[in-house]
């Protein structure tokens, strides 16, 4: 299976020019939920004859707007302009990042037109992807009618399959990838919110995109639906006339169209909201009734059949019984009246697994009465391809901004997917161990004129083996998170990086380290120096502020280029601890002495002196008393002269 065959044939089915009716614009059809309509290449908003508001071109990553060569042939404003993406100016990959719908499922429709806008008479070759999965492919030469009239295409997908969660709020990425020098083109992009449970989502799951391979309204003679007519379809589906797909085996099987103006019950109900107009017309035939859709082989397809018993000749069950054959296999028998009665909608679907043919045929064979059918839908079930691990996609988006990666490099959408395209220029990816996601293994942006800085989000690239940002004009510091265990080669030489070499680099598995010719300073981590000792290569020359490695100056003991070195910080820390210890010791001594001030006992020495003094005073007093006594008795005093 190739996207080329699958999608180009689908586009041919939808080639058309829409002519509006002359009646006044009706009210805008009621949608299920949020919807957005972008007129690619237009600088102003516009309202079409069906009261649909088309927004001026927005949400694109690059490209140039243009008017088609014959705008007067088209009546809708969304069909007169286009946006194209020259690879030489905007890279091979460009995207529309559309605002996310509030629901988890949406219908996306595009209109693609060439109309020789560039006067080269050669339509371009390109692919279109939804996030990581290629869904539409165009290859030159296009069929003449498609190139001149354009083609519509649509798909149904879950937001989880299309979201880009890497920046702020989630977006839905519709990306275009040009081949060789071809510039992809697009004229309009529309997004409709739809019911998450629609189209038997419980059985198909969320990891599948339903690509429209044909949606026909049997008995209708016009392409109808929102944006094409005033008719309602809450999901924004467009319905084609069935005549281009109908096969009549013989003249006796001539088809007959049946119409009704009566309401048909059971239409426009949750979760599919099939519009009533589908069931108000039908095709019947006297013989077998058969439809053929050109498809891609080796794929699964989901076929939906829509019935309503609007023929008044059938009044009870058993009067019309139809066998349904898909690619000659009888898959069901339907009695509409038995299932739902008259003027009531009945829907039935069937999944064809691994279709071996390039066409899908639906044949209705009458068991009783004649066959009848109101509508057919045919969807390819396209599995979602692996995308870049979300946290690594986020890191790459941050690097895109911080490094100021030029638009010519096409850093848009998913960094690694789709895998059949080249990854972002200068980026190498691989599948992770459990085969569920893609991871970044190498980045080489040497000599690209980058003038930003290295985002610290680079630490999220946990599988990065090689990083080369040499010979640019990058500023700022080397992020401290750079130094993943997986990193083996690092080349940041010839930039204007400042600051010190982070210790994280010393803990990595680096075998090549080129940091020469920058403005780095400070001590080189000891383990980083060992890269050269153990057989690796390291170059730190041209950084006047670096020290502490062979061929570099020795680092000062305590001071290093205007700041404290590690040893200085250790010495100050130890000094502070010592001073604190001394202060605590002095405080302790002071408290102990203060406590002794409250002891009223006199010291021993003072008590001894006082006792001696008291004895002397007592002896002197006794001597004086004795002298006075002798004097009273008339005895001569020993101190009186004879």
BELRA-V805641 format. One record per residue. N is the residue number from 1. RES is the residue in three letters. SS is DSSP state (hx for helix, st for strand, lp for the rest). D_CENTER is the distance of its C-alpha to the mean C-alpha in Angstrom with 1 decimal. Layout:
N,RES,SS,D_CENTER
N,RES,SS,D_CENTER
This chain:
1,UNK,lp,27.3
2,UNK,lp,25.8
3,UNK,hx,23.3
4,UNK,hx,25.9
5,UNK,hx,28.6
6,UNK,hx,26.5
7,UNK,hx,24.9
8,UNK,hx,27.6
9,UNK,hx,30.1
10,UNK,hx,28.1
11,UNK,hx,27.7
12,UNK,hx,31.5
13,UNK,hx,32.1
14,UNK,lp,30.4
15,UNK,st,32.1
16,UNK,lp,34.0
17,UNK,lp,35.2
18,UNK,lp,35.2
19,UNK,lp,38.3
20,UNK,lp,38.3
21,UNK,lp,41.3
22,UNK,lp,43.8
23,UNK,lp,43.7
24,UNK,lp,42.3
25,UNK,lp,38.6
26,UNK,lp,38.0
27,UNK,lp,35.8
28,UNK,lp,32.1
29,UNK,lp,31.4
30,UNK,lp,30.0
31,UNK,lp,26.4
32,UNK,lp,25.1
33,UNK,lp,22.6
34,UNK,lp,20.2
35,UNK,st,20.2
36,UNK,st,19.5
37,UNK,st,21.4
38,UNK,st,20.7
39,UNK,st,23.7
40,UNK,lp,22.3
41,UNK,lp,24.7
42,UNK,lp,26.4
43,UNK,lp,27.0
44,UNK,lp,28.3
45,UNK,lp,27.7
46,UNK,st,30.0
47,UNK,st,31.3
48,UNK,lp,32.4
49,UNK,lp,35.6
50,UNK,lp,33.9
51,UNK,lp,32.7
52,UNK,lp,29.0
53,UNK,st,27.5
54,UNK,st,25.6
55,UNK,st,23.4
56,UNK,lp,23.8
57,UNK,lp,21.3
58,UNK,lp,18.1
59,UNK,lp,14.3
60,UNK,st,14.9
61,UNK,lp,14.3
62,UNK,lp,17.9
63,UNK,lp,20.8
64,UNK,st,24.2
65,UNK,st,25.7
66,UNK,st,28.9
67,UNK,st,31.5
68,UNK,lp,32.5
69,UNK,lp,36.0
70,UNK,lp,37.6
71,UNK,hx,35.9
72,UNK,hx,39.1
73,UNK,hx,38.7
74,UNK,lp,35.6
75,UNK,lp,36.0
76,UNK,lp,32.5
77,UNK,hx,30.9
78,UNK,hx,27.6
79,UNK,hx,29.5
80,UNK,lp,31.2
81,UNK,st,28.5
82,UNK,st,25.6
83,UNK,st,23.0
84,UNK,st,23.3
85,UNK,st,21.4
86,UNK,lp,24.0
87,UNK,hx,22.7
88,UNK,hx,25.3
89,UNK,hx,23.8
90,UNK,hx,20.1
91,UNK,lp,19.5
92,UNK,lp,19.1
93,UNK,st,15.4
94,UNK,st,14.5
95,UNK,st,12.1
96,UNK,st,12.4
97,UNK,st,9.4
98,UNK,st,11.2
99,UNK,st,11.5
100,UNK,lp,10.7
101,UNK,lp,14.0
102,UNK,lp,15.7
103,UNK,lp,16.7
104,UNK,lp,14.7
105,UNK,st,16.0
106,UNK,st,16.5
107,UNK,st,18.6
108,UNK,st,17.4
109,UNK,st,20.3
110,UNK,st,20.9
111,UNK,st,24.2
112,UNK,st,24.9
113,UNK,lp,28.1
114,UNK,lp,29.8
115,UNK,lp,33.4
116,UNK,lp,34.3
117,UNK,lp,32.7
118,UNK,lp,33.1
119,UNK,lp,36.7
120,UNK,lp,36.0
121,UNK,lp,36.6
122,UNK,lp,33.9
123,UNK,lp,30.7
124,UNK,lp,27.7
125,UNK,lp,26.1
126,UNK,st,22.3
127,UNK,st,19.6
128,UNK,st,16.9
129,UNK,st,13.8
130,UNK,st,11.4
131,UNK,lp,8.2
132,UNK,lp,10.2
133,UNK,st,13.5
134,UNK,st,16.2
135,UNK,st,18.0
136,UNK,st,20.4
137,UNK,st,22.5
138,UNK,st,25.2
139,UNK,lp,28.1
140,UNK,lp,31.0
141,UNK,lp,33.5
142,UNK,lp,32.4
143,UNK,lp,35.0
144,UNK,hx,37.0
145,UNK,hx,36.4
146,UNK,hx,32.7
147,UNK,hx,32.7
148,UNK,hx,34.9
149,UNK,hx,33.9
150,UNK,lp,30.2
151,UNK,st,28.3
152,UNK,st,26.0
153,UNK,st,23.5
154,UNK,st,21.4
155,UNK,st,19.4
156,UNK,st,18.5
157,UNK,st,15.3
158,UNK,st,13.7
159,UNK,hx,10.6
160,UNK,hx,9.6
161,UNK,hx,10.0
162,UNK,hx,7.9
163,UNK,st,5.1
164,UNK,st,1.6
165,UNK,lp,3.2
166,UNK,lp,4.2
167,UNK,lp,6.5
168,UNK,lp,9.0
169,UNK,lp,8.7
170,UNK,lp,6.1
171,UNK,st,6.5
172,UNK,st,7.8
173,UNK,st,7.8
174,UNK,st,11.5
175,UNK,st,12.5
176,UNK,st,16.1
177,UNK,st,17.8
178,UNK,st,21.4
179,UNK,lp,24.1
180,UNK,lp,26.8
181,UNK,lp,27.3
182,UNK,lp,26.4
183,UNK,lp,24.4
184,UNK,st,22.1
185,UNK,st,23.1
186,UNK,st,22.0
187,UNK,lp,24.1
188,UNK,st,22.2
189,UNK,st,19.0
190,UNK,st,19.4
191,UNK,st,17.4
192,UNK,st,19.4
193,UNK,st,18.8
194,UNK,lp,20.8
195,UNK,lp,22.3
196,UNK,lp,20.2
197,UNK,lp,23.5
198,UNK,lp,24.4
199,UNK,lp,25.4
200,UNK,lp,26.3
201,UNK,hx,22.8
202,UNK,hx,24.5
203,UNK,hx,25.8
204,UNK,hx,23.0
205,UNK,lp,20.2
206,UNK,lp,16.5
207,UNK,lp,15.7
208,UNK,st,17.6
209,UNK,st,17.2
210,UNK,st,20.6
211,UNK,st,21.5
212,UNK,st,24.6
213,UNK,st,27.6
214,UNK,st,30.1
215,UNK,st,30.6
216,UNK,st,34.3
217,UNK,st,36.6
218,UNK,lp,40.0
219,UNK,lp,42.9
220,UNK,lp,40.8
221,UNK,lp,41.8
222,UNK,lp,38.8
223,UNK,lp,35.0
224,UNK,st,34.1
225,UNK,st,31.4
226,UNK,st,29.4
227,UNK,lp,29.3
228,UNK,lp,32.2
229,UNK,st,34.9
230,UNK,lp,35.6
231,UNK,lp,35.1
232,UNK,lp,32.6
233,UNK,lp,29.8
234,UNK,lp,27.5
235,UNK,lp,24.6
236,UNK,lp,25.2
237,UNK,lp,26.5
238,UNK,st,28.9
239,UNK,st,32.0
240,UNK,st,34.1
241,UNK,st,37.8
242,UNK,lp,38.8
243,UNK,lp,41.6
244,UNK,lp,39.6
245,UNK,lp,38.8
246,UNK,st,42.1
247,UNK,st,44.6
248,UNK,lp,48.3
249,UNK,lp,50.4
250,UNK,lp,53.7
251,UNK,hx,55.3
252,UNK,hx,56.4
253,UNK,hx,52.7
254,UNK,lp,52.2
255,UNK,st,49.4
256,UNK,st,50.3
257,UNK,st,47.9
258,UNK,st,48.3
259,UNK,st,47.2
260,UNK,lp,47.5
261,UNK,lp,47.2
262,UNK,lp,47.2
263,UNK,lp,44.3
264,UNK,lp,42.6
265,UNK,st,41.8
266,UNK,lp,38.7
267,UNK,lp,36.5
268,UNK,lp,33.5
269,UNK,lp,32.9
270,UNK,lp,30.0
271,UNK,lp,27.7
272,UNK,lp,28.0
273,UNK,lp,29.9
274,UNK,lp,31.6
275,UNK,lp,33.6
276,UNK,hx,37.4
277,UNK,hx,38.1
278,UNK,hx,37.0
279,UNK,hx,39.9
280,UNK,lp,42.5
281,UNK,st,43.1
282,UNK,st,43.7
283,UNK,st,45.3
284,UNK,st,48.2
285,UNK,st,50.6
286,UNK,lp,53.9
287,UNK,lp,52.6
288,UNK,lp,49.3
289,UNK,st,46.1
290,UNK,st,43.5
291,UNK,st,40.1
292,UNK,st,38.3
293,UNK,st,34.6
294,UNK,st,33.7
295,UNK,lp,30.8
296,UNK,lp,29.5
297,UNK,lp,31.3
298,UNK,lp,29.9
299,UNK,st,27.4
300,UNK,st,27.4
301,UNK,st,28.1
302,UNK,st,28.4
303,UNK,st,31.4
304,UNK,st,32.2
305,UNK,st,35.8
306,UNK,st,36.9
307,UNK,st,40.6
308,UNK,st,43.0
309,UNK,st,46.8
310,UNK,lp,47.7
311,UNK,lp,50.9
312,UNK,lp,53.9
313,UNK,lp,56.0
314,UNK,lp,54.1
315,UNK,lp,55.4
316,UNK,lp,54.9
317,UNK,lp,52.9
318,UNK,lp,54.0
319,UNK,lp,54.8
320,UNK,lp,51.6
321,UNK,st,50.0
322,UNK,st,47.5
323,UNK,st,46.2
324,UNK,st,42.7
325,UNK,st,42.3
326,UNK,st,39.0
327,UNK,lp,39.9
328,UNK,lp,43.4
329,UNK,st,42.5
330,UNK,st,43.8
331,UNK,st,40.9
332,UNK,st,42.3
333,UNK,st,45.3
334,UNK,st,44.8
335,UNK,lp,47.3
336,UNK,hx,45.7
337,UNK,hx,48.6
338,UNK,hx,48.7
339,UNK,hx,45.0
340,UNK,hx,44.7
341,UNK,lp,48.0
342,UNK,st,48.5
343,UNK,lp,46.1
344,UNK,st,43.2
345,UNK,st,39.8
346,UNK,st,39.2
347,UNK,st,36.0
348,UNK,st,35.8
349,UNK,st,33.1
350,UNK,st,33.2
351,UNK,st,30.9
352,UNK,st,32.2
353,UNK,st,31.1
354,UNK,st,30.8
355,UNK,st,32.8
356,UNK,lp,35.2
357,UNK,lp,36.1
358,UNK,lp,34.6
359,UNK,st,35.7
360,UNK,st,35.3
361,UNK,st,38.6
362,UNK,st,39.2
363,UNK,st,42.9
364,UNK,st,44.8
365,UNK,st,48.3
366,UNK,st,50.7
367,UNK,st,52.5
368,UNK,st,54.2
369,UNK,lp,54.4
370,UNK,lp,52.0
371,UNK,st,48.1
372,UNK,st,45.9
373,UNK,st,42.1
374,UNK,lp,40.1
375,UNK,st,36.7
376,UNK,st,34.5
377,UNK,st,30.8
378,UNK,st,29.5
379,UNK,st,25.9
380,UNK,st,24.6
381,UNK,st,22.6
382,UNK,st,19.9
383,UNK,st,18.2
384,UNK,lp,14.5
385,UNK,lp,14.3
386,UNK,lp,12.8
387,UNK,lp,9.4
388,UNK,st,8.9
389,UNK,lp,9.5
390,UNK,hx,6.7
391,UNK,hx,9.3
392,UNK,hx,10.1
393,UNK,hx,6.9
394,UNK,hx,7.3
395,UNK,hx,10.9
396,UNK,hx,10.7
397,UNK,hx,9.2
398,UNK,hx,12.0
399,UNK,hx,14.4
400,UNK,hx,13.8
401,UNK,hx,15.0
402,UNK,hx,17.7
403,UNK,hx,19.1
404,UNK,lp,19.1
405,UNK,lp,18.2
406,UNK,lp,20.0
407,UNK,hx,18.6
408,UNK,hx,20.9
409,UNK,hx,18.8
410,UNK,lp,16.0
411,UNK,lp,13.1
412,UNK,lp,10.6
413,UNK,lp,7.7
414,UNK,lp,7.2
415,UNK,lp,9.9
416,UNK,lp,11.9
417,UNK,lp,11.6
418,UNK,lp,13.5
419,UNK,lp,16.2
420,UNK,lp,18.9
421,UNK,lp,17.6
422,UNK,lp,18.0
423,UNK,lp,15.3
424,UNK,lp,14.7
425,UNK,lp,18.3
426,UNK,lp,19.8
427,UNK,st,17.3
428,UNK,st,18.4
429,UNK,st,16.6
430,UNK,st,18.1
431,UNK,st,17.7
432,UNK,lp,17.9
433,UNK,lp,21.2
434,UNK,lp,20.5
435,UNK,lp,19.0
436,UNK,lp,15.9
437,UNK,lp,13.2
438,UNK,st,13.2
439,UNK,st,14.0
440,UNK,st,15.1
441,UNK,st,18.9
442,UNK,st,20.1
443,UNK,st,19.5
444,UNK,st,22.4
445,UNK,lp,22.4
446,UNK,lp,26.2
447,UNK,lp,28.1
448,UNK,lp,25.2
449,UNK,lp,26.6
450,UNK,lp,23.9
451,UNK,lp,25.2
452,UNK,lp,22.8
453,UNK,st,22.5
454,UNK,lp,20.7
455,UNK,lp,18.0
456,UNK,hx,18.9
457,UNK,hx,15.3
458,UNK,hx,16.6
459,UNK,hx,18.2
460,UNK,hx,15.0
461,UNK,lp,15.6
462,UNK,lp,18.1
463,UNK,lp,18.8
464,UNK,lp,19.6
465,UNK,lp,23.1
466,UNK,st,23.8
467,UNK,st,22.9
468,UNK,st,24.9
469,UNK,lp,24.5
470,UNK,lp,28.2
471,UNK,lp,30.2
472,UNK,lp,28.0
473,UNK,lp,28.7
474,UNK,lp,26.4
475,UNK,st,27.7
476,UNK,lp,27.3
477,UNK,st,27.6
478,UNK,lp,26.3
479,UNK,lp,23.7
480,UNK,lp,25.4
481,UNK,lp,22.5
482,UNK,lp,23.0
483,UNK,lp,25.2
484,UNK,lp,23.3
485,UNK,lp,25.7
486,UNK,lp,24.2
487,UNK,lp,24.9
488,UNK,lp,28.0
489,UNK,st,28.0
490,UNK,st,27.4
491,UNK,st,28.5
492,UNK,lp,28.2
493,UNK,lp,31.6
494,UNK,lp,32.8
495,UNK,lp,30.6
496,UNK,lp,31.6
497,UNK,lp,30.1
498,UNK,st,32.2
499,UNK,st,32.9
500,UNK,lp,33.7
501,UNK,lp,32.3
502,UNK,lp,30.2
503,UNK,hx,31.8
504,UNK,hx,28.5
505,UNK,hx,29.3
506,UNK,hx,32.6
507,UNK,hx,31.1
508,UNK,lp,29.0
509,UNK,lp,30.2
510,UNK,lp,30.6
511,UNK,lp,33.1
512,UNK,st,32.6
513,UNK,st,32.3
514,UNK,st,32.8
515,UNK,lp,32.7
516,UNK,lp,35.7
517,UNK,lp,36.3
518,UNK,lp,34.3
519,UNK,st,35.6
520,UNK,st,35.1
521,UNK,st,37.7
522,UNK,st,39.0
523,UNK,st,40.0
524,UNK,lp,38.2
525,UNK,lp,37.2
526,UNK,hx,39.9
527,UNK,hx,37.6
528,UNK,hx,35.8
529,UNK,hx,39.3
530,UNK,hx,39.9
531,UNK,hx,37.3
532,UNK,hx,40.1
533,UNK,hx,42.7
534,UNK,lp,41.0
535,UNK,lp,40.7
536,UNK,lp,37.5
537,UNK,st,37.4
538,UNK,st,36.9
539,UNK,st,37.6
540,UNK,lp,37.7
541,UNK,lp,40.2
542,UNK,lp,40.0
543,UNK,lp,38.9
544,UNK,lp,42.0
545,UNK,st,40.9
546,UNK,st,40.2
547,UNK,st,42.9
548,UNK,lp,43.9
549,UNK,lp,43.2
550,UNK,lp,45.6
551,UNK,lp,46.4
552,UNK,lp,45.1
553,UNK,lp,47.4
554,UNK,lp,48.1
555,UNK,lp,46.4
556,UNK,lp,48.8
557,UNK,lp,49.9
558,UNK,lp,48.6
559,UNK,st,47.2
560,UNK,st,44.6
561,UNK,lp,43.6
562,UNK,lp,44.0
563,UNK,st,42.6
564,UNK,st,43.9
565,UNK,lp,43.4
566,UNK,hx,42.6
567,UNK,hx,46.3
568,UNK,hx,47.2
569,UNK,hx,44.8
570,UNK,hx,46.4
571,UNK,hx,49.9
572,UNK,hx,49.3
573,UNK,hx,47.9
574,UNK,hx,51.0
575,UNK,hx,53.3
576,UNK,hx,51.8
577,UNK,hx,52.4
578,UNK,hx,56.0
579,UNK,hx,56.7
580,UNK,hx,55.3
581,UNK,hx,57.6
582,UNK,hx,60.7
583,UNK,hx,60.0
584,UNK,hx,59.7
585,UNK,hx,63.0
586,UNK,hx,64.8
587,UNK,hx,63.7
588,UNK,hx,64.9
589,UNK,hx,68.3
590,UNK,hx,68.7
591,UNK,hx,68.0
592,UNK,hx,70.6
593,UNK,hx,73.3
594,UNK,hx,72.6
595,UNK,hx,73.3
596,UNK,hx,76.9
597,UNK,lp,78.0
598,UNK,lp,78.7
599,UNK,lp,81.4
600,UNK,lp,85.0
601,UNK,lp,87.1
602,UNK,lp,89.0
603,UNK,lp,88.6
604,UNK,hx,91.5
605,UNK,hx,92.8
606,UNK,hx,93.3
607,UNK,hx,95.2
608,UNK,hx,97.6
609,UNK,hx,98.4
610,UNK,hx,99.2
611,UNK,hx,101.5
612,UNK,hx,103.5
613,UNK,hx,103.9
614,UNK,hx,105.1
615,UNK,hx,107.7
616,UNK,hx,109.0
617,UNK,hx,109.5
618,UNK,hx,111.3
619,UNK,hx,113.7
620,UNK,hx,114.4
621,UNK,hx,115.3
622,UNK,hx,117.6
623,UNK,hx,119.5
624,UNK,hx,120.0
625,UNK,hx,121.4
626,UNK,hx,123.8
627,UNK,hx,125.1
628,UNK,hx,125.6
629,UNK,hx,127.6
630,UNK,hx,129.9
631,UNK,hx,130.6
632,UNK,hx,131.7
633,UNK,lp,134.2
634,UNK,lp,135.6
635,UNK,lp,134.4
636,UNK,lp,133.5
637,UNK,lp,129.9
638,UNK,lp,128.7
639,UNK,lp,127.1
640,UNK,lp,130.3
641,UNK,lp,132.5
642,UNK,lp,136.0
